[in-house]
Amino acid sequence: MSDQNKEIFDGDFSKPRIMAEIFGQMFVGAGAAAFVIGGAGVFVYLLYLVSLFLPPESKEADDPTPNSFGAYYQSIDTKIG
């Protein structure tokens, strides 16, 4: 088998090969994390850009659901009897 067609774990467990595999996996993981964090940042920035086109009155309006973050009343909390 030539060196150009090596598969993962093809019997070559030398230290440089194992270190290369580990580095490759860490690099892919870091790239995936950067993609997720970057995607969240882009989403927040897009929301900011949309807010620039809104009139100032919309930013000063009262909350349409003032109790939305308050404590919820649950019927299971009441005593029966």
Backbone bond lengths (Angstrom), bond angles and torsions (degrees), N, CA, C in turn:
res aa  C-N    CA-C-N  psi(-1)  N-CA   C-N-CA  omega(-1)  CA-C   N-CA-C  phi
1 M - - - 1.440 - - 1.529 108.21 -
2 S 1.304 118.00 133.54 1.459 120.73 -178.13 1.526 110.06 -78.97
3 D 1.328 115.56 162.63 1.460 120.49 -179.03 1.527 112.15 -69.54
4 Q 1.315 117.55 -20.32 1.456 120.61 -177.38 1.522 112.64 -78.76
5 N 1.301 118.96 -18.00 1.456 121.89 -175.74 1.526 112.33 -112.08
6 K 1.303 118.33 32.48 1.462 120.58 -178.50 1.527 109.75 -72.64
7 E 1.303 115.11 135.43 1.455 121.81 174.73 1.524 108.26 -98.34
8 I 1.300 116.27 166.82 1.457 120.02 176.79 1.516 108.90 -66.46
9 F 1.312 116.64 132.83 1.462 124.06 178.61 1.527 111.78 55.18
10 D 1.307 116.52 52.75 1.470 121.01 178.43 1.526 111.69 -92.88
11 G 1.307 116.65 19.60 1.455 119.96 178.89 1.507 113.26 105.58
12 D 1.308 117.96 -11.30 1.460 121.41 178.62 1.529 108.41 -92.11
13 F 1.328 116.19 98.84 1.452 121.00 -179.19 1.525 110.85 -108.50
14 S 1.316 116.14 35.48 1.461 118.96 178.03 1.530 109.13 -72.06
15 K 1.318 115.28 156.68 1.460 120.06 -176.83 1.534 112.42 -59.70
16 P 1.336 119.88 -44.07 1.470 118.41 178.04 1.535 112.72 -62.11
17 R 1.331 116.59 -37.63 1.466 119.19 -179.78 1.528 110.89 -67.41
18 I 1.334 117.39 -43.97 1.462 120.82 179.10 1.524 110.36 -64.29
19 M 1.333 116.81 -41.51 1.464 119.85 178.55 1.522 111.15 -64.06
20 A 1.331 117.23 -36.80 1.459 120.47 177.65 1.526 110.89 -66.07
21 E 1.327 117.43 -39.70 1.465 120.88 178.03 1.527 110.63 -64.05
22 I 1.330 116.22 -44.36 1.461 120.40 -179.31 1.520 110.38 -64.68
23 F 1.335 117.05 -44.33 1.458 120.16 178.40 1.521 110.84 -60.72
24 G 1.316 116.62 -41.75 1.461 119.93 179.46 1.518 112.09 -61.74
25 Q 1.322 117.12 -42.38 1.460 120.23 179.28 1.526 111.42 -67.74
26 M 1.331 116.88 -39.42 1.461 119.53 177.95 1.527 110.58 -66.55
27 F 1.317 116.88 -38.43 1.458 120.95 179.93 1.526 110.83 -65.16
28 V 1.327 117.20 -42.62 1.467 120.86 178.23 1.527 110.20 -65.23
29 G 1.322 117.74 -41.53 1.460 121.01 178.21 1.516 112.35 -63.84
30 A 1.325 116.70 -40.88 1.462 120.30 177.78 1.519 110.80 -65.87
31 G 1.317 116.80 -37.61 1.460 119.95 176.84 1.516 112.32 -65.27
32 A 1.326 116.67 -40.57 1.464 120.28 178.20 1.525 110.60 -65.25
33 A 1.327 117.02 -41.85 1.462 120.26 178.38 1.526 110.91 -64.53
34 A 1.316 117.16 -41.17 1.463 120.57 177.89 1.519 110.82 -63.75
35 F 1.317 117.23 -36.92 1.464 121.16 178.29 1.526 110.73 -64.80
36 V 1.324 117.34 -43.93 1.466 121.07 -178.85 1.529 110.55 -67.47
37 I 1.325 117.28 -47.80 1.465 120.86 -179.79 1.527 110.46 -65.92
38 G 1.321 116.50 -41.57 1.461 119.98 177.45 1.518 111.85 -64.03
39 G 1.327 116.85 -38.35 1.466 120.50 177.67 1.518 111.81 -63.13
40 A 1.331 116.56 -40.67 1.465 120.07 177.20 1.526 110.26 -65.22
41 G 1.320 116.97 -40.36 1.460 120.41 177.97 1.517 112.45 -64.18
42 V 1.317 117.03 -40.67 1.466 121.10 177.69 1.524 110.15 -64.70
43 F 1.333 117.27 -39.60 1.461 121.00 178.93 1.529 110.95 -62.30
44 V 1.325 117.35 -45.08 1.466 120.98 178.65 1.522 110.21 -64.29
45 Y 1.320 117.52 -39.75 1.463 120.74 179.04 1.527 110.94 -65.93
46 L 1.328 117.95 -37.70 1.465 120.61 176.78 1.526 111.02 -64.94
47 L 1.325 117.24 -39.16 1.466 119.51 175.49 1.526 110.74 -62.13
48 Y 1.307 116.55 -39.41 1.461 120.66 177.17 1.530 110.74 -63.05
49 L 1.329 116.78 -43.54 1.464 119.59 179.43 1.521 111.42 -63.11
50 V 1.319 117.38 -39.45 1.466 120.34 177.55 1.520 109.97 -64.56
51 S 1.328 117.38 -38.35 1.466 119.99 -178.85 1.525 111.97 -66.05
52 L 1.318 117.94 -23.39 1.465 119.97 178.37 1.523 111.87 -67.33
53 F 1.328 117.16 -25.43 1.458 121.03 -179.07 1.528 112.77 -89.09
54 L 1.319 118.13 -6.59 1.457 121.14 179.26 1.524 109.91 -80.34
55 P 1.324 116.67 148.50 1.469 118.53 177.22 1.530 110.44 -70.16
56 P 1.322 117.19 154.15 1.472 119.92 -178.37 1.528 113.23 -60.72
57 E 1.339 116.82 -29.67 1.462 119.59 -178.83 1.524 111.76 -63.41
58 S 1.320 116.69 -31.26 1.461 118.95 -178.97 1.526 111.58 -69.96
59 K 1.314 116.44 -25.68 1.458 120.09 179.53 1.528 111.95 -83.02
60 E 1.339 117.27 -18.36 1.454 121.59 -178.31 1.518 112.48 -101.60
61 A 1.301 118.27 -0.01 1.460 121.58 -176.69 1.523 110.71 -70.12
62 D 1.344 114.50 155.51 1.460 119.86 176.22 1.516 109.81 -70.20
63 D 1.310 114.79 158.02 1.458 121.24 178.24 1.528 109.17 -67.54
64 P 1.336 118.49 125.07 1.470 119.84 -179.70 1.530 112.61 -69.60
65 T 1.295 118.02 -18.85 1.466 121.99 177.78 1.525 108.01 -128.83
66 P 1.347 117.21 80.16 1.468 119.16 -172.83 1.523 114.37 -65.31
67 N 1.311 117.96 -24.54 1.464 120.14 -178.66 1.519 112.40 -100.09
68 S 1.309 117.50 17.04 1.460 119.47 -175.00 1.524 112.64 -68.78
69 F 1.320 117.56 -25.15 1.457 119.87 -179.61 1.526 112.15 -107.04
70 G 1.307 116.74 9.95 1.460 120.45 179.12 1.518 111.08 -82.74
71 A 1.317 114.17 -176.08 1.464 119.69 178.55 1.523 109.19 -71.92
72 Y 1.295 115.77 138.40 1.455 120.85 179.41 1.519 109.67 -88.74
73 Y 1.304 115.88 141.48 1.452 121.57 175.23 1.512 107.74 -88.27
74 Q 1.302 116.15 123.73 1.455 120.47 179.07 1.514 108.95 -116.42
75 S 1.311 115.58 136.09 1.455 119.55 -178.08 1.524 111.69 -67.66
76 I 1.305 118.11 -20.35 1.464 120.50 -179.81 1.530 111.32 -71.71
77 D 1.344 116.84 -18.27 1.454 120.38 -179.75 1.527 112.84 -77.33
78 T 1.317 117.74 -17.38 1.463 120.34 -178.78 1.516 110.34 -83.91
79 K 1.314 114.65 148.56 1.465 119.66 179.32 1.521 109.84 -87.08
80 I 1.301 115.54 141.63 1.458 120.94 177.64 1.522 107.82 -96.80
81 G 1.321 115.79 132.83 1.461 118.19 172.68 1.421 112.70 119.81
